[in-house]
Amino acid sequence: MVREIVTLAIVLSVVFLVIWLIRRAGDKTRDRVKSVQERVVGPTVIDRPPRERKRQRRQDQRVKPKAKARPEPDEDDEDDEDEDAEPAAPVDPAAAAAYSAGLAKTRGGFVAKLGKLFGKKKIDADVLPELEEVLFTADIGPRAADRIFESVKKSLSKDELEDASKIWTKIRQTSTDILSVDAPTIDWGSKRPYVLLVLGVNGVGKTTTIGKLAAVLSNQGKKVLLAAGDTFRAAAAEQLDVWAKRANATLVRGKDGSDPSAVIFEAVKRGVEDKVDVVICDTAGRLHTKIDLMDELKKVRRVIDKALPGAPHETWMVLDATTGQNAITQAKTFKDAMEITGIVITKLDGSSKGGVILGICDELKVPVRYIGVGEKLEDLRPFDPAAFVAALYEGAE
């Protein structure tokens, strides 16, 4: 009899323990969801029991002050606002046209969804949840999505949320703020040679970008030298050799599989001896492991500094727009291991995920220096935040 009681007690204890563990796991899940909700849209009462939700609503009605109607501005007030407002940044017509064509597919993505959302005959404050959903399912990254959403939610009154033009203005303004990373203009003549180190995984268009940039600088009258530091990828040096001839640039290369650091060291030394204006160093985009790749790139930096103290003067990373948010992950991985001073985004014309630039700038706080909006040489364009935003939301209203 005693044995049966003990057995029953053990069984009941196990059952109660399992129930307790299940409830605890459920509580953790709810806490996690609630934390995400509060981070995105502020405190919510959705996950509370019905009775508690009703009580909270009654308290909110008693405590929450009524929104005051905004006075209609007179003509003098409008003049004052115009005087205080910052002038809109000028947009280069050529850049605007190129960006417009290059971002056509992106406008057909999340921007088109926003256009459909705000194109309703009547919109109101209930548009916020739908706006949140569109932004967070786009390829602009969670941080940029949250920043744009919060700017609309917190800056616009209930009445203003019924005006699609005011919402669009706020979205454009916030997007421009995100992209306008504070960074000095590059002075290619400030050092001689000016050494640029270019990073990026295989397939993003790194070598092509280097070739196009070399042609741009050469057309400006600069003497350019290219270092074929990607000695692990088959035909990488041959590809760079073709671009060097097109750009009228000098190429320094080694044997396939040779030490990339040795090739780049020789190139920088030759750049000093020949008094070239710019040395652009290509690097490997893939080794056996990520750790091997990062260690190799760190070694390259050290070697460049030995060849020319203080170099490289700029370190750029090339990212493929078609990879969407994976580009953000790549950039963060490289930035954790290396000092990244600039970003180049390629293949914008072939992607509906061009909005990823917003996420990259917001996550890394690194300026985008150039973007690729086509296959032609002139399609590698200096990045212009105002032109980009204008093209991104072109015709959205």
C-alpha positions in Angstrom: 0.0 0.0 0.0 2.8 2.4 1.0 4.6 1.6 -2.2 1.5 2.4 -4.3 1.1 5.8 -2.5 4.8 6.6 -3.1 4.5 5.7 -6.8 1.3 7.8 -7.2 3.0 10.7 -5.5 6.0 10.5 -7.8 3.7 10.3 -10.9 1.7 13.4 -9.7 5.0 15.2 -9.1 6.2 14.5 -12.6 2.9 15.6 -14.1 2.9 18.9 -12.1 6.5 19.5 -13.1 5.8 19.0 -16.8 2.7 21.4 -16.6 4.9 24.0 -14.8 7.6 23.8 -17.5 5.0 24.1 -20.3 3.5 27.2 -18.6 6.9 28.7 -18.0 7.8 28.2 -21.7 4.6 29.8 -22.7 5.2 32.8 -20.4 8.7 33.3 -21.9 7.2 33.2 -25.5 4.5 35.8 -24.6 7.1 38.0 -22.9 9.3 37.8 -26.1 6.4 38.7 -28.3 5.3 41.5 -26.0 8.8 42.9 -26.0 8.9 43.0 -29.8 5.5 44.6 -29.9 6.5 47.3 -27.5 9.7 48.0 -29.4 7.9 48.4 -32.7 4.5 49.9 -31.9 4.7 50.8 -28.2 3.0 49.1 -25.2 -0.1 47.1 -26.2 -2.9 45.5 -24.3 -3.7 42.9 -26.9 -2.2 40.0 -24.9 -4.1 40.9 -21.7 -7.3 39.1 -20.5 -10.5 40.7 -21.8 -11.6 42.0 -18.4 -8.2 43.7 -17.9 -8.3 45.2 -21.4 -11.8 46.7 -20.7 -10.5 48.2 -17.5 -7.4 49.7 -19.2 -9.6 51.2 -21.9 -11.8 52.9 -19.3 -8.7 54.3 -17.6 -7.3 55.6 -20.9 -10.6 57.4 -21.6 -10.6 59.1 -18.2 -6.9 60.1 -18.3 -6.1 60.7 -21.9 -6.6 64.4 -22.8 -8.6 65.3 -25.9 -6.5 66.3 -28.9 -6.5 69.9 -29.5 -7.5 71.1 -32.9 -4.7 72.7 -34.7 -5.3 76.3 -35.6 -5.4 77.1 -39.3 -2.2 78.9 -40.2 -2.6 82.4 -41.7 -0.6 83.7 -44.6 2.1 85.2 -42.3 2.6 81.8 -40.5 3.1 80.1 -43.9 5.7 82.7 -44.8 7.5 82.0 -41.5 7.5 78.3 -42.1 9.0 78.7 -45.5 11.8 80.9 -44.1 12.6 78.4 -41.4 12.4 75.3 -43.6 15.7 73.9 -44.9 16.0 74.2 -48.7 15.6 71.0 -50.6 18.8 69.4 -51.7 19.4 69.9 -55.5 19.1 66.8 -57.6 21.4 66.3 -60.5 19.1 65.6 -63.6 21.5 63.1 -65.1 21.7 61.2 -61.8 17.9 61.4 -61.4 17.4 59.8 -64.8 19.9 57.0 -64.2 18.5 56.3 -60.8 14.9 56.3 -62.1 15.7 53.6 -64.6 17.9 51.6 -62.2 15.2 51.5 -59.5 12.3 50.6 -61.7 12.0 47.1 -60.2 12.4 48.3 -56.7 9.5 50.7 -57.2 7.4 47.7 -58.2 8.1 46.1 -54.8 7.4 47.6 -51.4 7.0 51.1 -52.9 4.1 49.9 -55.0 2.6 48.3 -51.9 2.8 51.7 -50.1 1.3 53.4 -53.1 -1.6 51.0 -53.1 -2.1 51.4 -49.3 -2.1 55.2 -49.5 -4.1 55.3 -52.7 -7.3 54.4 -51.0 -10.1 56.9 -51.3 -10.1 57.4 -47.5 -7.3 56.7 -45.1 -7.1 57.3 -41.3 -5.0 56.4 -38.3 -5.9 52.7 -38.8 -3.5 52.8 -41.7 -0.5 52.4 -39.2 -0.7 48.6 -38.8 -0.8 48.1 -42.5 2.1 50.6 -43.0 4.1 48.7 -40.4 3.5 45.4 -42.1 4.6 46.7 -45.5 7.8 48.2 -44.1 8.8 45.2 -42.0 8.3 42.7 -44.9 10.3 44.9 -47.3 14.1 44.3 -47.8 15.1 47.6 -46.1 16.0 45.9 -42.8 14.2 46.0 -39.4 16.0 49.0 -38.1 15.3 51.2 -41.1 11.7 50.0 -41.2 11.3 50.8 -37.5 12.8 54.2 -38.0 10.5 55.1 -40.9 7.4 53.7 -39.1 8.1 55.6 -35.9 8.7 58.8 -37.7 5.2 58.6 -39.3 3.6 57.4 -36.1 5.1 60.0 -33.7 5.4 63.0 -36.0 2.0 63.1 -37.6 -1.3 63.9 -35.8 -4.5 61.9 -36.3 -5.7 64.4 -38.9 -2.4 64.4 -40.8 -2.6 60.6 -41.0 -5.6 61.1 -43.2 -3.5 63.0 -45.7 -1.5 60.7 -47.9 0.8 63.5 -49.1 1.9 64.3 -45.6 2.7 60.6 -45.0 4.7 60.4 -48.2 6.6 63.6 -47.2 7.6 62.1 -43.9 8.7 58.8 -45.5 10.8 60.7 -48.0 12.3 62.9 -45.4 13.2 60.0 -43.0 14.7 58.0 -45.9 16.9 60.9 -46.9 18.0 61.3 -43.3 19.0 57.6 -43.1 21.0 57.7 -46.3 22.8 61.0 -45.6 25.6 59.5 -43.5 28.0 62.2 -42.5 31.3 61.5 -44.3 33.9 63.8 -46.0 34.2 63.9 -49.7 37.1 61.8 -51.0 40.0 63.8 -52.2 41.9 61.5 -54.5 44.8 64.0 -54.7 45.4 64.3 -51.0 47.8 61.4 -50.9 50.2 60.1 -53.6 49.5 57.4 -54.2 46.0 57.3 -52.7 45.4 53.6 -51.8 42.0 52.1 -52.0 41.4 48.6 -50.6 38.3 46.8 -52.0 36.5 43.9 -50.2 33.5 41.7 -51.0 32.5 38.1 -51.4 32.7 36.4 -54.8 30.0 37.2 -57.3 29.0 40.7 -56.1 30.7 42.5 -59.0 33.8 43.5 -57.1 36.3 43.2 -60.0 34.0 44.9 -62.4 33.5 47.8 -60.0 37.2 48.2 -59.6 37.6 48.3 -63.4 34.9 50.9 -63.9 36.2 53.1 -61.1 39.7 52.9 -62.6 38.2 54.0 -65.9 36.4 56.9 -64.2 39.6 58.1 -62.5 41.7 57.6 -65.6 39.3 59.8 -67.6 39.8 62.5 -64.9 43.5 62.5 -65.8 44.7 60.4 -62.9 47.4 57.7 -63.2 45.9 54.5 -61.9 47.5 51.2 -60.8 45.5 48.0 -60.1 46.7 45.2 -57.8 45.3 41.8 -58.6 45.1 40.6 -55.0 42.4 37.9 -55.7 44.8 35.1 -56.5 42.5 32.3 -55.3 39.7 32.8 -57.9 40.2 31.4 -61.3 40.5 34.0 -64.0 40.2 36.9 -61.5 43.5 38.4 -62.6 42.6 38.0 -66.3 39.3 39.8 -65.8 41.1 42.7 -64.0 43.7 42.7 -66.9 40.9 43.3 -69.4 39.6 46.3 -67.3 43.1 47.7 -66.8 43.6 47.9 -70.6 40.2 49.5 -71.0 41.0 52.1 -68.3 44.6 52.6 -69.5 45.8 51.6 -66.1 48.8 49.5 -65.0 48.2 46.1 -63.6 50.4 44.2 -61.0 49.6 40.5 -60.7 51.2 37.3 -59.4 50.8 33.7 -60.2 47.5 31.9 -59.5 47.4 30.8 -55.9 50.3 33.0 -54.8 50.3 35.1 -51.6 47.8 38.0 -52.2 49.6 40.1 -49.6 52.9 39.8 -51.5 51.2 40.9 -54.8 49.5 43.9 -53.1 52.8 44.9 -51.3 54.6 44.9 -54.6 51.8 46.9 -56.2 51.8 49.6 -53.5 55.6 49.9 -53.6 55.5 50.2 -57.4 52.8 52.9 -57.1 55.1 54.9 -54.8 58.1 54.4 -57.2 56.2 55.3 -60.3 54.4 58.2 -58.6 50.9 57.0 -59.6 47.9 58.9 -58.3 45.7 56.0 -57.2 46.3 52.3 -56.3 43.2 50.1 -56.2 43.7 46.7 -54.5 41.5 43.8 -55.3 41.1 41.1 -52.7 39.9 37.5 -52.3 36.2 37.0 -51.8 36.2 33.5 -50.5 38.6 31.2 -48.6 38.1 27.8 -46.9 36.4 29.4 -43.9 35.2 32.9 -42.9 37.9 33.1 -40.3 40.6 32.3 -42.9 39.2 35.1 -45.2 39.1 37.7 -42.4 42.6 36.8 -41.3 43.9 37.1 -44.8 42.2 40.5 -45.2 43.7 41.7 -41.9 47.1 40.6 -43.2 46.6 42.5 -46.4 45.9 45.7 -44.4 49.1 45.3 -42.4 51.2 44.7 -45.5 49.8 47.8 -47.2 50.7 49.9 -44.1 54.3 48.5 -44.3 54.5 49.4 -48.0 53.1 52.9 -47.4 52.6 54.0 -43.8 49.0 55.2 -43.2 47.6 53.3 -46.1 45.0 52.1 -47.1 43.4 55.5 -47.1 39.9 54.1 -47.9 38.5 50.6 -47.5 35.3 49.9 -49.5 33.0 46.9 -49.5 31.1 45.9 -52.6 27.6 44.5 -52.0 25.1 42.9 -54.4 21.6 44.5 -54.2 19.9 41.4 -55.4 20.8 39.6 -52.2 18.5 41.8 -50.2 18.9 41.7 -46.4 21.8 39.2 -46.8 23.8 42.1 -48.0 23.3 43.7 -44.6 24.5 40.5 -42.9 27.6 40.4 -45.1 28.4 44.1 -44.4 28.1 43.6 -40.7 30.4 40.5 -40.8 33.1 42.4 -42.7 32.8 45.5 -40.6 33.2 43.5 -37.3 36.6 42.4 -38.6 37.7 45.3 -40.7 37.5 49.1 -40.8 35.0 49.8 -43.6 34.9 53.4 -44.8 32.6 53.1 -47.8 30.0 50.9 -49.5 29.4 50.3 -53.2 26.0 48.7 -54.2 25.9 46.9 -57.5 23.1 45.4 -59.7 20.4 47.8 -58.6 18.9 47.7 -62.0 18.4 43.9 -61.8 16.8 43.9 -58.4 13.5 44.7 -56.7 15.5 45.0 -53.4 17.2 48.3 -53.9 15.7 49.6 -50.7 18.3 47.5 -48.9 20.6 50.6 -49.1 18.4 52.1 -46.4 19.1 49.2 -44.1 22.9 49.2 -44.8 23.3 52.9 -44.1 21.1 52.6 -40.9 22.9 49.5 -39.6 26.5 50.4 -40.4 26.5 54.2 -40.4 28.9 53.9 -43.4 28.4 56.1 -46.5 27.5 54.6 -49.8 30.1 56.0 -52.3 28.9 54.5 -55.6 26.0 52.5 -57.0 25.8 50.4 -60.1 22.6 50.9 -62.1 23.5 49.1 -65.3 26.2 47.4 -67.3 27.7 50.4 -69.0 30.8 52.2 -67.7 28.8 55.4 -67.0 26.3 53.3 -64.9 28.7 53.3 -62.0 27.5 56.5 -60.4 28.5 58.5 -57.3 25.8 58.0 -54.7 23.4 61.0 -54.3 20.9 60.5 -51.5 18.5 63.1 -52.8 18.5 61.6 -56.3 18.1 58.1 -54.9 15.1 59.0 -52.7 13.5 61.0 -55.5 13.8 58.0 -57.9 12.8 55.4 -55.2 9.4 57.0 -54.5 8.9 58.5 -58.0 5.3 58.5 -59.0 4.3 56.8 -55.7 1.5 59.2 -55.0 
